[in-house]
Amino acid sequence: MRLATLFWLIAFAALSAGCDGRTEGRGTETDRTSGEVPTIPAGLAPGELASVNGMVIESSDFQQAARRAAARRGGSLSPDDRREVLDELVAEMLLHQAALAKGFEHDPQVRRLMARLFYRQEVAERVPEAISEEELRAYYDANLGEFAVKEGVRIQRILIKITPERADEAAKALAEELRAELVSNPESFAELATEHSEDRNLPNGSPSHYMKREEPPWIDRAVVDQAFQLEEGQLSPVFRSSDGYNILRVVKRREHEQVPFEAARTRVVRKVREERHKALFESYVEELRMNASIEVDETRLESIELPPPRAHPPVAKPRPAAAEATETQEN
């Protein structure tokens, strides 16, 4: 069923692409190559090129598909090429009809694809492309926090966990011993972390991404709070967190910095367009909702079993330098 669904999605996307721009060329009866008016077969109206089990392929459908075929081949289409393009449209229509006969329009993947295509063609195109300088400036001024490089620290960490085999006192003693070694030889941090640390997010005690004060909740607040109390190059005392005893070293600090409007301009344009699309989407869906009959079994909604949340979130990978560079400036 999954393979068949994928095949239908491909066919449906191709059919939808072939039907873009239906207003172009609609109603054209004259053969553009000969200038003659062809004989229209019985059952076909002007502008209709072919019929497949009663479903029409319009001349505009063929024009769009033929233009793409000509562009791929780098030239005009021969009569055989034209027939091949039409055969492809017929094949797509047959697949479309076969999928409908199997009820594929009820497949969740197909529904999502149809909804996206409909929104793109019927709703999103209403969003005006032009954005005034005043609107961009107003959005930037009202959302300065979105266009700022936030204060952050890059840390090294050694974590000694408390386990059934290692009691609280033993974990703390080991952490104190390691810190004493670091005081005498700060450059040994990575070596000691590789040997002793049990922090799976910082293998080998390697510097992390720039940690911000608003780190996600799965990062122990004690670690975040301690990190922001340290100066660059400073070693923390041994301190307790929910998962054990810690030693931190701040490798680098970054201060809060506002990105100028011109440097953030591309992001501002994208944000304004996103806001426009969101407002239009919500308005359009609300209009549909007001004119729809919707019934919900609230009891069943509450009783449906859901999978439990994952016990451990994905490990945060250090961000590459290029990603951090784009955070400070996009143009």
C-alpha positions as CSV (number, residue, x, y, z in Angstrom):
1,M,0.0,0.0,0.0
2,R,2.9,2.4,0.8
3,L,4.4,1.9,-2.7
4,A,1.1,2.4,-4.4
5,T,0.5,5.6,-2.3
6,L,3.9,7.0,-3.3
7,F,3.2,6.2,-6.9
8,W,-0.2,8.0,-6.7
9,L,1.5,11.0,-5.0
10,I,4.0,11.3,-7.9
11,A,1.3,11.0,-10.5
12,F,-1.0,13.5,-8.6
13,A,1.9,16.0,-8.3
14,A,2.6,15.7,-12.0
15,L,-1.0,16.2,-12.9
16,S,-1.3,19.2,-10.7
17,A,1.8,20.7,-12.2
18,G,0.5,20.1,-15.6
19,C,-2.7,22.0,-14.8
20,D,-1.0,25.1,-13.5
21,G,-2.0,28.3,-15.3
22,R,-5.3,27.0,-16.7
23,T,-6.4,30.4,-17.8
24,E,-3.5,30.6,-20.3
25,G,-4.6,29.4,-23.7
26,R,-8.1,28.5,-22.7
27,G,-10.6,28.4,-25.5
28,T,-7.9,28.4,-28.3
29,E,-9.3,26.5,-31.3
30,T,-6.7,27.4,-33.9
31,D,-3.7,25.1,-34.5
32,R,-0.9,27.6,-34.0
33,T,1.5,25.7,-36.3
34,S,-0.8,25.6,-39.4
35,G,-3.3,28.4,-38.8
36,E,-6.1,26.1,-39.7
37,V,-9.2,25.4,-37.6
38,P,-9.2,21.6,-36.9
39,T,-12.3,19.5,-36.8
40,I,-13.4,19.1,-33.2
41,P,-14.5,15.5,-32.3
42,A,-18.0,15.0,-31.1
43,G,-18.2,15.5,-27.3
44,L,-15.3,17.9,-27.1
45,A,-15.9,21.6,-26.6
46,P,-13.7,24.4,-27.9
47,G,-10.4,24.4,-25.9
48,E,-10.7,20.8,-24.9
49,L,-8.0,18.6,-26.5
50,A,-8.9,15.1,-25.4
51,S,-11.3,13.2,-23.1
52,V,-10.3,10.2,-21.0
53,N,-13.3,8.3,-19.7
54,G,-15.2,11.6,-19.7
55,M,-12.5,13.6,-17.9
56,V,-11.1,16.4,-20.1
57,I,-7.6,17.3,-21.0
58,E,-7.7,21.0,-22.0
59,S,-5.5,22.6,-24.6
60,S,-4.0,24.7,-21.9
61,D,-2.9,21.5,-20.0
62,F,-1.1,20.4,-23.2
63,Q,0.5,23.8,-23.7
64,Q,2.0,23.8,-20.3
65,A,3.3,20.3,-20.5
66,A,4.6,20.9,-24.1
67,R,6.5,24.0,-23.0
68,R,8.3,22.1,-20.3
69,A,9.1,19.2,-22.7
70,A,10.5,21.7,-25.3
71,A,12.6,23.4,-22.6
72,R,14.1,20.1,-21.6
73,R,14.9,19.2,-25.2
74,G,16.2,22.6,-26.1
75,G,14.0,23.1,-29.1
76,S,10.6,22.8,-30.8
77,L,8.5,19.6,-30.7
78,S,8.0,17.3,-33.6
79,P,4.6,15.7,-34.3
80,D,5.9,12.6,-32.6
81,D,7.0,14.7,-29.6
82,R,3.6,16.3,-29.4
83,R,1.9,12.8,-29.4
84,E,4.3,11.7,-26.6
85,V,3.4,14.7,-24.5
86,L,-0.3,14.0,-25.0
87,D,0.3,10.3,-24.2
88,E,1.9,11.3,-20.9
89,L,-1.1,13.5,-20.0
90,V,-3.4,10.6,-20.8
91,A,-1.4,8.3,-18.7
92,E,-1.5,10.7,-15.8
93,M,-5.3,11.0,-16.2
94,L,-5.7,7.2,-16.2
95,L,-3.6,7.0,-13.1
96,H,-5.6,9.8,-11.5
97,Q,-8.9,7.9,-12.3
98,A,-7.5,4.6,-11.1
99,A,-6.4,6.2,-7.8
100,L,-9.9,7.8,-7.3
101,A,-11.5,4.4,-8.0
102,K,-9.3,3.0,-5.2
103,G,-10.3,5.8,-2.8
104,F,-6.8,7.2,-2.6
105,E,-8.3,10.7,-2.1
106,H,-9.0,9.5,1.5
107,D,-5.3,8.7,2.1
108,P,-3.9,11.1,4.7
109,Q,-0.8,11.8,2.7
110,V,-2.9,12.6,-0.4
111,R,-5.2,14.9,1.6
112,R,-2.2,16.8,3.0
113,L,-0.7,17.2,-0.5
114,M,-4.0,18.4,-1.9
115,A,-4.4,20.9,0.9
116,R,-0.9,22.2,0.3
117,L,-1.4,22.5,-3.4
118,F,-4.8,24.2,-3.0
119,Y,-3.4,26.7,-0.5
120,R,-0.5,27.5,-2.7
121,Q,-2.6,28.0,-5.8
122,E,-5.8,29.5,-4.4
123,V,-4.8,31.3,-1.2
124,A,-1.1,32.0,-1.0
125,E,-1.0,33.8,-4.4
126,R,-3.3,36.5,-2.9
127,V,-0.4,37.7,-0.7
128,P,1.1,40.8,-2.3
129,E,4.8,40.5,-3.1
130,A,5.6,44.2,-2.6
131,I,6.5,45.2,0.9
132,S,7.1,48.9,1.6
133,E,10.2,50.1,3.4
134,E,8.0,51.5,6.1
135,E,6.4,48.1,6.8
136,L,9.8,46.4,7.0
137,R,11.2,49.1,9.3
138,A,8.1,48.9,11.5
139,Y,8.4,45.1,11.9
140,Y,12.1,45.3,12.7
141,D,11.6,48.0,15.3
142,A,8.7,46.0,16.9
143,N,10.7,42.7,17.0
144,L,14.2,43.7,17.8
145,G,14.8,40.6,19.8
146,E,14.4,38.4,16.7
147,F,17.3,40.2,15.0
148,A,19.9,40.2,17.8
149,V,22.8,37.9,18.6
150,K,22.0,36.8,22.1
151,E,24.5,36.6,24.9
152,G,26.1,33.2,25.1
153,V,28.9,31.1,26.4
154,R,30.8,28.1,25.0
155,I,31.7,25.6,27.7
156,Q,33.7,22.5,28.5
157,R,32.1,20.2,31.0
158,I,33.1,17.2,33.1
159,L,30.1,15.4,34.6
160,I,30.5,12.7,37.2
161,K,27.2,10.9,37.7
162,I,25.8,9.4,40.8
163,T,25.0,5.8,40.2
164,P,24.1,2.7,42.3
165,E,27.8,1.8,42.0
166,R,29.0,5.3,42.8
167,A,27.5,7.0,45.8
168,D,27.1,10.8,46.2
169,E,30.2,11.2,48.3
170,A,32.4,9.1,45.9
171,A,31.1,11.1,42.9
172,K,31.9,14.4,44.6
173,A,35.3,13.3,45.7
174,L,36.2,12.3,42.2
175,A,35.0,15.6,40.8
176,E,37.1,17.5,43.4
177,E,40.2,15.4,42.6
178,L,39.8,16.2,38.9
179,R,39.3,19.9,39.5
180,A,42.5,20.0,41.5
181,E,44.3,18.5,38.5
182,L,42.7,21.2,36.3
183,V,43.8,24.0,38.5
184,S,47.4,22.9,38.1
185,N,47.1,22.1,34.4
186,P,44.0,23.8,32.8
187,E,45.0,22.5,29.3
188,S,44.3,18.9,30.4
189,F,40.5,19.5,30.4
190,A,39.8,17.6,27.2
191,E,42.0,14.7,28.3
192,L,40.4,14.4,31.7
193,A,36.9,14.8,30.2
194,T,37.6,12.0,27.6
195,E,38.7,9.7,30.4
196,H,36.1,10.6,33.1
197,S,33.2,12.7,31.9
198,E,29.8,11.1,31.5
199,D,28.1,14.0,29.6
200,R,26.8,12.4,26.4
201,N,26.1,15.9,24.9
202,L,29.7,17.0,25.2
203,P,31.8,14.0,24.2
204,N,35.4,14.5,25.2
205,G,34.3,17.7,27.0
206,S,34.4,19.5,23.6
207,P,33.1,23.1,23.5
208,S,29.4,23.2,22.9
209,H,27.4,25.6,20.7
210,Y,26.9,29.0,22.3
211,M,24.7,28.2,25.3
212,K,22.0,30.9,25.9
213,R,20.3,31.8,29.2
214,E,17.1,30.5,27.7
215,E,18.3,27.0,27.1
216,P,15.7,24.2,26.7
217,P,14.4,22.6,29.9
218,W,16.2,19.4,29.4
219,I,19.5,21.2,30.1
220,D,19.9,21.4,33.9
221,R,19.4,25.0,35.0
222,A,22.2,24.6,37.5
223,V,24.6,24.1,34.6
224,V,23.3,27.1,32.7
225,D,23.3,29.4,35.7
226,Q,26.8,28.4,36.7
227,A,28.1,28.9,33.2
228,F,26.9,32.5,33.0
229,Q,28.6,33.3,36.3
230,L,32.1,32.5,34.9
231,E,34.5,34.7,33.0
232,E,36.1,33.5,29.8
233,G,38.8,30.9,30.7
234,Q,37.5,30.6,34.3
235,L,37.1,27.2,35.9
236,S,33.9,26.6,38.0
237,P,33.9,25.1,41.5
238,V,32.5,21.6,41.8
239,F,28.7,21.9,41.9
240,R,25.8,19.6,42.1
241,S,23.2,19.2,39.3
242,S,20.3,16.8,38.9
243,D,22.5,14.2,37.2
244,G,25.7,14.5,39.3
245,Y,28.7,16.7,40.0
246,N,30.0,19.1,37.5
247,I,33.1,21.1,36.5
248,L,32.8,23.8,33.9
249,R,35.2,25.9,32.0
250,V,34.1,28.8,29.8
251,V,36.0,28.7,26.5
252,K,34.4,31.8,25.0
253,R,31.8,34.4,25.9
254,R,29.7,36.4,23.4
255,E,27.9,39.5,24.4
256,H,24.4,40.5,23.3
257,E,24.5,42.5,20.0
258,Q,21.8,44.0,18.0
259,V,22.0,43.2,14.2
260,P,21.5,46.4,12.2
261,F,18.4,46.7,10.0
262,E,20.3,46.5,6.7
263,A,22.2,43.3,7.8
264,A,18.9,41.7,8.9
265,R,16.9,42.9,5.9
266,T,16.5,39.5,4.2
267,R,15.3,38.0,7.4
268,V,12.9,40.9,8.0
269,V,11.4,40.4,4.5
270,R,11.0,36.7,5.1
271,K,9.4,37.3,8.5
272,V,6.9,39.9,7.1
273,R,5.9,37.5,4.3
274,E,5.4,34.7,6.8
275,E,3.2,36.9,8.9
276,R,1.1,37.8,5.9
277,H,0.7,34.2,4.9
278,K,-0.2,33.2,8.4
279,A,-2.8,35.9,8.7
280,L,-4.3,35.0,5.4
281,F,-4.3,31.3,6.1
282,E,-6.0,31.7,9.5
283,S,-8.6,34.0,8.0
284,Y,-9.3,31.7,5.1
285,V,-9.6,28.6,7.3
286,E,-11.8,30.4,9.7
287,E,-14.1,31.4,6.8
288,L,-14.3,27.7,5.7
289,R,-14.9,26.6,9.3
290,M,-17.8,29.1,9.8
291,N,-19.5,27.6,6.7
292,A,-18.7,24.0,7.6
293,S,-20.6,21.4,9.7
294,I,-18.0,19.9,12.1
295,E,-18.7,17.3,14.7
296,V,-16.2,16.0,17.3
297,D,-16.6,13.1,19.7
298,E,-14.9,14.8,22.7
299,T,-15.0,11.6,24.7
300,R,-13.2,9.7,22.1
301,L,-10.7,12.5,21.6
302,E,-9.7,12.3,25.2
303,S,-9.6,8.5,25.2
304,I,-7.3,7.9,22.2
305,E,-4.0,6.5,23.4
306,L,-0.9,8.3,22.4
307,P,2.7,7.1,22.5
308,P,4.6,8.3,25.6
309,P,7.0,11.2,25.2
310,R,10.6,10.2,24.6
311,A,12.5,9.8,27.8
312,H,15.6,11.5,26.4
313,P,15.6,14.3,23.8
314,P,17.9,14.2,20.8
315,V,21.5,14.9,21.7
316,A,22.3,18.5,20.9
317,K,25.1,18.6,18.3
318,P,27.7,21.4,18.3
319,R,26.8,23.9,15.6
320,P,29.3,24.5,12.8
321,A,31.0,27.8,12.6
322,A,29.2,28.6,9.4
323,A,25.8,28.4,11.1
324,E,26.9,30.7,13.8
325,A,28.2,33.2,11.3
326,T,24.8,33.3,9.5
327,E,23.2,34.0,12.9
328,T,25.0,37.3,13.1
329,Q,24.3,38.4,9.6
330,E,22.1,37.5,6.7
331,N,22.0,39.5,3.5
